[in-house]
Amino acid sequence: MLSRLLGEYLLEERLVTPEQFRRVLDRAASAKVKIGTLAINAGYMAAAQVEEVHELQKTRDLRFGDLAVEKGYLTDAQLQELLHTQSKEDLLLGQSLVEEGLFSWGRFEAILRDYREKNAIDEKQFEAIRRGDVEALVWILFRGRNVLKQQFFVKYISLFLRNVIRFLDAGASLVPETADTYGDFPHVTIQLFKGKVPFFSAVAAKEDVFLPLASRFAGEKMERFDAFAQASIAEFLNLVNGLFAVNCSHEGVEMDLLPPFTEQNVGFGGDLEIVRVPVGTNAGVFTLFVAPETPRSLLRKLEGGH
Amino acid sequence: MDVKEKLTVLVCDDSMLVRKKLRNQLLALAEMVILEAEDGATAVELYREHKPDLVFMDIVMPVKDGIVALEEIREIDPSARVVMASSVGTSQNLKRAIDAGAFDFVQKPSTDARIANIVRRILEEGDHA
């Protein structure tokens, strides 16, 4: 979950170009977190020690963890703990930045520190993000933004992400917005909430991103993004929205849903009311859009086309 | 010994994905005749024509929502067994479903075990024919 926060920071500070960042995300999507990355993350090893062990590995045919223990940088217990968390940790971004040759580990460590200072993210919040606490991350992302019904959106986006992780891709995370988010999308699935709290939700992507996700949700291989695949994406959105309505109902807010529908070649331009949430998965990036009401640009298209 | 007639089940959901999944879940349990509808209005017509032993009914659907369809089916047949299967199990919907005489409520995504349990209850009641 760090990738969205840090990614935005890296792009804003022009520490990486969008093109470099795309390559880093691709690499991160297919990589596994290395023990050295985890050791820095856990505070067991300094960046310089990790680099020293990497150097040693060039001349000695030993695994990183074994060398680090031999050098006294890690205890056996620490290594076991790191091996255990290796498959879960979400620090692929840092690792991928280093592997792309953009930064050294030392530089990455400094960037991480600067980022936390500039954004006033305390230790507790940072740990929550590292643990994959989606709600903590979403709060930080939308902090200070003039977003209506902010708390409402935070809960919705958190629930949405948890279900992406549950049903579509266990390694999914929020990624930075790019210019693509403001253009038209080939496929957009929309569902509206009505009642006391009207609310607009949509997911949008290209076919090659939606197709593998639709296959996963349906539990069967699909070859084309046909009506059945579209139904799978629509049902995923419907499922999340249904759960959200149930949660709201438990808190005394009754909401109704309208059936989901899919539109082709729709975008939301620069509409300020819309919250854009790009989600990185191993199939590629898709975007969740949420807004207090149906965007005017979409209404015009719907009125004109139907 | 008499051979029991096959169960007839009507599956009503606007999502073709959900209809297919539910169909597969049901056919894995027993041989049965499955009818499909993609909105509440079609479901009411199919019910009137075929009098199925069991109905699985979504709530949020175009044309006619599932709870209105449930009410109309119960008017046609007060003993109709209609299971509401929806992702929107809000207290409001649960209350409406109970008031309208729903047989059960399944929160989506429906598990094989939950569907099997409902079908078993119908089979045990044994008055389908």
Chai-1 contact restraints between the chains, C-beta under 6 A:
chainA,res_idxA,chainB,res_idxB,connection_type,confidence,min_distance_angstrom,max_distance_angstrom,comment,restraint_id
A,A218,B,L17,contact,1.0,0.0,6.0,A-B,restraint_1
A,F228,B,M16,contact,1.0,0.0,6.0,A-B,restraint_2
A,A231,B,S15,contact,1.0,0.0,6.0,A-B,restraint_3
A,A231,B,M16,contact,1.0,0.0,6.0,A-B,restraint_4
A,A231,B,L17,contact,1.0,0.0,6.0,A-B,restraint_5
A,S232,B,L17,contact,1.0,0.0,6.0,A-B,restraint_6
A,E235,B,S15,contact,1.0,0.0,6.0,A-B,restraint_7
A,E235,B,L17,contact,1.0,0.0,6.0,A-B,restraint_8
A,E235,B,V18,contact,1.0,0.0,6.0,A-B,restraint_9
A,N238,B,S87,contact,1.0,0.0,6.0,A-B,restraint_10
A,L239,B,S87,contact,1.0,0.0,6.0,A-B,restraint_11
A,G242,B,S87,contact,1.0,0.0,6.0,A-B,restraint_12
A,G242,B,V88,contact,1.0,0.0,6.0,A-B,restraint_13
A,A245,B,V88,contact,1.0,0.0,6.0,A-B,restraint_14
A,A245,B,T90,contact,1.0,0.0,6.0,A-B,restraint_15
A,V246,B,G89,contact,1.0,0.0,6.0,A-B,restraint_16
A,V246,B,T90,contact,1.0,0.0,6.0,A-B,restraint_17
A,S249,B,T90,contact,1.0,0.0,6.0,A-B,restraint_18
A,S249,B,S91,contact,1.0,0.0,6.0,A-B,restraint_19
A,E254,B,Q92,contact,1.0,0.0,6.0,A-B,restraint_20
A,L257,B,V60,contact,1.0,0.0,6.0,A-B,restraint_21
A,L257,B,V88,contact,1.0,0.0,6.0,A-B,restraint_22
A,P259,B,D14,contact,1.0,0.0,6.0,A-B,restraint_23
A,P259,B,V60,contact,1.0,0.0,6.0,A-B,restraint_24
A,P259,B,M61,contact,1.0,0.0,6.0,A-B,restraint_25
A,P259,B,P62,contact,1.0,0.0,6.0,A-B,restraint_26
